[in-house]
Amino acid sequence: MGFLAVIDYDMGNLHSACKGLEKAGIQPKITNSPQDIAEAEAIVLPGVGSFDPAVQNLRSRNLEEPIKKAIAEGKPFLGICLGLQILFDGSEEGKEPGLGIIKGMVRRFKSEPNLTIPHMGWNQLQLAQANLSLWQGLTPDPYVYFVHSYYVDPVDAEINAAVVTHGSQTVTAAIARDNLMAVQFHPEKSSDNGLQILSNFAATLQKNLIN
């Protein structure tokens, strides 16, 4: 029987992400095993904290190549917060190269009068890929919960699945390409909208198991 792997690389509170998945009807398996990633039907890469320790921790556990292989094989993949940022080439926050799965950089919000950094709290998504499975059942411009000082800046804007506006800056809030999806906000802290998003991802896994 297939399972959903939640990757543990010592970057953040996995408990809240797993709780959200459990509410959505999935019993996740927390793991740092390359073998588990190879055998999983779907993968969630959560994370909070800084860019450099995140990619260092992934590499020291030999998890970079299994993650890339799983995405290349078409397994449903959901990155959350830092788990979105490390998919990119690099970050203004650090010096380590990212995973380079998505072309682009992670950038810091530019200071402007009356702008709070980090961008923290509830804000509205502007959905760019309206038919994306992740967004099914959401109201237009749904509110979700953010905590971040850095945002992803993809080379190809077509990959944007949602954007968010903070001050005068409109930045990427989610990306999607084929089986790869990732969000800057925290679904597990985003009340009913977040639960719906996790349920939608869980439905992708269940569809794979049936097929």
Helices and strands as residue ranges (DSSP letters): E 4-7, H 14-23, E 29-31, H 34-39, E 42-45, H 51-60, H 64-72, E 77-80, H 82-85, E 90-91, E 104-108, E 119-124, E 126-127, G 133-135, E 143-148, E 150-154, G 157-159, E 160-166, E 169-177, E 180-183, G 187-189, H 191-210
